[in-house]
Amino acid sequence: MDLVNLYSDTQTRPTAAMRAAIAAAEVGDEQRGEDPTVTALQERVAALLGHEAALFLPTGTMCNAIAVRLHIRPGGDELLLARSAHPLQFEAGGPSALSGAVMTPLDGEHGMFTPHALADAIAAHPAHDRHAPRPRLVGVEQPTNMGGGRVWPLQQVEGVLAVAREHGLRTHLDGARLMNAVVASGVAAATWARGFDSAWIDFTKGLGAPVGACLAGSRELIDEAWRYKQMFGGAMRQAGIIAAAGLYALEHHVERLAEDHAQARLLAEGLAGLPGIELDPTAVETNIVIFSVPDAVALCAQLEADGVRMGAIGADRVRAVTHLDVDARAIERALAAVSRILLAGRRRAPTSNRRST
Ligand SMILES: *Cc1c(COP(=O)(O)O)cnc(C)c1O
């Protein structure tokens, strides 16, 4: 039987229709601005995010890397972001290694910090203090990834932007899954991206494309971003071949994200009733389900043997992500497998999952 792959929404394969769009793509040299498909995608994303211009890049990681490089100056500039944020946890130290950023983690619920927490962190490093790093850039991840796919309330984002503005800081929106937040909230992408100096979306998460992401900002910022696209080795040639998948995804794979969210909620509701699992299904807003279990590594290993893949993201935390290759039957199979494993474990060790209270 096919693997039920809930490891990540990056695991999707391009559909037959997306492959047809890729095969039919008109191409040229993107570095000369002569690839019509890349140009169309950049214009589409700029309009979508309500910014002047956009730049097609191979990965979301490069979007973050280039944006940070553009905002952070040498000399101890500080990037403030959630402790669970991607640039801090999963980019090989890139912001520090490539841009010299001091990364200051902010704590908060589900990967979201408050305007107040940001103001406190800025106050801890006042401009007149020669000993302190210089607060310079604030990063927001919308929706959160390791925070459990949570959508920041618009008011909270606007509060964070207001604090940043008040202190003259730059702002960056990591919108790897922004379209999930758009579909879940009904708030337009341009509204979420409003007020940020840079913002980007990924095509390889729930949107289901094989490669690519797009960074947006002012025309001046994007002109300068081209320099770092070249420097970091992200300048391509007939990139319309992959940009076509991004265009196809924006056309055909946005509204269907609602199905992924519904499947994630079903999965969460099923999991929440199983012994040993701690999970609040009402907290599942998009396509990511994170739950606590006594031994995450053992559970994932047993699931794998049963044809279901989830990711252990800590000793006692598991992440499952829905996407376009996961249907209702796959969710049923995943739930049946988790249930079988946990109930068998309970029979073997009757007290192991019981609370001491
Ligand atoms: C996946 C992800 C990235 C990196 O994107 P890639 O295209 O995999 O390089 C950055 N930020 C968040 C929140 C992500 O989920």
The ligand as a Gaussian input file, in Angstrom:
#p B3LYP/6-31G(d) Opt

LIG

0 1
 C        9.964000      25.620000       4.722000
 C       10.132000      26.925000       5.406000
 C       11.167000      27.794000       5.054000
 C       12.227000      27.439000       4.044000
 O       11.721000      27.204000       2.777000
 P       12.481000      26.236000       1.750000
 O       11.786000      26.503000       0.453000
 O       12.297000      24.827000       2.244000
 O       13.916000      26.642000       1.726000
 C       11.239000      29.004000       5.711000
 N       10.338000      29.346000       6.648000
 C        9.330000      28.542000       7.012000
 C        8.354000      28.992000       8.033000
 C        9.197000      27.292000       6.412000
 O        8.211000      26.483000       6.794000

